[in-house]
């Protein structure tokens, strides 16, 4: 059996506070007399299953921050492939991007030349320490 603060409501100018006692699937309201506010940590609030599912869906839809180690590995790989495939064009990332985008289109996908050139340029400028 647990007791948790439920909230408060104002009836006829008087602020009434209620908690509730949870016992299995049921609960019993518990009127509380509070003379001063009580801080409640976020982790102590009750979250209903419906709210939890909704919050998880929102969290899953939110874009995640990039993994810096993965981004660095991708940049190293792009740079290495560009150096291996187009050693004469390393000073011209748009030229490499144009050739790469042609292959990508043959594969049935699309990538803008600008995006490809930026990634290639960033990869070629990456300093290996």
N, C-alpha and C positions, 0 to 999 in steps of 0.2 A: 504494500500500500504506500503510495507517495502523495505528498501534498505539494501542489504547485500553484504559483500565483497566476491567476487567469487574466486579470485586468481590472479596470474600474469603469464606473458609469456615473453620470450625474442625474439624480432624480430630485426634483423640486429644490434645487440649489445646494443639495448636500451631495458630496462626493462619496460614493459607496465603493468599497474595494471588495473583490471576491477572489477567492482561491477555489480550488476544487481538489477533492480527494479521489484519486484514481484507484479503483479496485477491480482488476480484470478488465472487462469491457465496459463497465459502468463507472459513473462518477457521482459524487455528491457535492453540491455547491457549499462553500464554506465562507460565510461573511467574515471580513477582516476589519478590525478597527486600527487604522494606521494614522498616527499623528504626524509623521514625517515620511518623505519618500524613501523607498528602499531601492537601491541599485540592483538590477538583475542583469547578470552576465548573459550575453547572447546565447552561449552554449546551454544555458539553463531554460531557455524558452521551449515550449512544446511546438513541434512541427508535425502537422498532420501528413499522412501518406500522400494525399492529393497535392499538397503544397510541396512536399519533398520531390515528387515526380516532376512537377512543374519547374522547380528550381534546378533539378538535374538536367532537364531538357534545355533550359536557358543557358546553363553552364556549358553544355556540350555544343551548343550553337555558337558560343562566343569564340572568336578566333584565339588560338593559343599563341603565347609568345614563342618566338623562334628559338630553337635550340642552337646556341652559338657554336658548339662543337660540330654539330651536323652542318650548319651553314658554312663553317670553315672547311670542313671535309668536302662539301659540294663545290666550293670555290676552288680548292686545290685540284679536284678532279677535272673541273671545267678547264682550268688553266693548263693542266697537263695534257688533256686531250687536244686543246687548241694548239699547243706547242708541237705535239706529235703530228697532227694532221695538217696544219697550215704554218709551218715554220717561216715561210717567206712573207706571211701576211700578219705577223704579230703586232705590227705598228698600226694595223687597220682593222679594229674590231668590227666595224660595220661590214667590211668585206667578208670576214669570217661568219658573221651573223647571217648575212645574205645566203651564203652557201648552206649553213646549218638549217636555216628556216626552209630552204628548198627540200632538204631531206625530211624535215619534220612534216611538211605538207604531204610528201609522198607517203608518209606513215599514216596520214588521215587526221592529223592534229594541226592546230594552229598556234603560232607564237609570233608575236610582233617582232619585227626586225629591231626596233628600238629596245625592247626588253632583252632580247638575246644579246645585242651589242653591249648593253649596260652590264649584264652578268659576265660577259667575256672580258670586258674592260676591267671590271672590279677584280675578277679572278687573276688577270695578268698583272695587276698592280699589287696583289697580295704579297706581303713579305713573309717568307718562311723563316721562322726563328729557331 
